[in-house]
């Protein structure tokens, strides 16, 4: 009994094996490419200002701005709150 052949002339199981092999090869190449990009991206942050430095500076700027605009009102609120707690 002969194996079924396709129009290309190769037996069907052999064609399936080739397709599977190509898919696995493509997946392996894609995984390797992604891994190399991640490795490259992880080492590229030299010279950049870390995010935590920017967050710290922005927070300090906000505190200074709020303090400059509403310092006296905040001081009055704080003194009133302390007075209520200490019963003065």
Buried (B, 14 or more C-beta within 10 A) or exposed (E): EEEEEEEEEBEEEEBEEEEEEEEEEEEEEEEEEEEEEEEEEEEEEEEEEEEEEEEEEEEEEEEEEEEEEEEEEEEEEEEEEEEEEEEE
